[in-house]
Amino acid sequence: MNTGTKLMLGLGAIGIAIGILVMVLGAGSIGDAGNWRPTDDVYLENSQGETVSFIHIQEGNGNSIAVFVSDEVRCDDFTLEIQGGEAWWKADMCIDVDGRSLPSGYGDDPEGWLHLGTIEEVEDGAEYTITTSHDVVLVGWEAIAGVVGDFLGGLLAICGGPTFLCCGLFFLVIGGIMALTSGGTKTQTQIEITPSVEVDSENNELEDGYDKDEKKWYDGDSS
């Protein structure tokens, strides 16, 4: 097997291995994002009807805070009040789905939870007071952005994995064809033949006789 064939087969194997690895990692990232729950990155929790004061820490949370409730809560029954600084409550629009009041973006919410809106323009180091009509879990938007990034990265990896697989298979096919057609490297053997010369004894005798006669004729003529 020559060097070119080995190279093609090696590239094919590497391409397939990378494709499988990328797809596995991508599926893992999507799975982690799909299993995410607001309780994994709690910024603040508040119970129904209670008033809670807190000082905003922007690092790792951003300047917006997402508000989640149990999916048993009706969107049109929920209320939130916030005091302090320039922060304000931005509620999602409620829609009717088979008799249930749900936020308009409920289709993207994690299982068992509803994202009902966002507290906007919170400032680092400022103190706020929040009162809610139901139990809530608050999550900084930077944490949610990280989850979304993992999901998109995993999706991109899954889409890119088949490309590596196809390239790997292509190189394997080319390498296989080269291996079948090349037949390996053959050793060439050179045989040197030295030509032999046969000596004809009769011709030698005639040549000797001719030489003798020629000498005799020459000698006689000169005398």
Buried (B, 14 or more C-beta within 10 A) or exposed (E): EEEEBEBBBEBBBBBBEBBBEBBEBBBEBBEBBEEBBBEEBBBBEBEEEEEBEBEBEBEEBBBBBBBBBEBEBEBEEBEBEBEBBEBEBEBBEBBEEEEEBBBEEBEEBBEEBBBBBBBBEBBEEBEBEBBBBBBBBBBBBBBBEBBBEBBEBBBEBBEBBEEBBEBBBBBBEBBBEBBEEEEEEEEEEEEEEEEEEEEEEEEEEEEEEEEEEEEEEEEEEEE
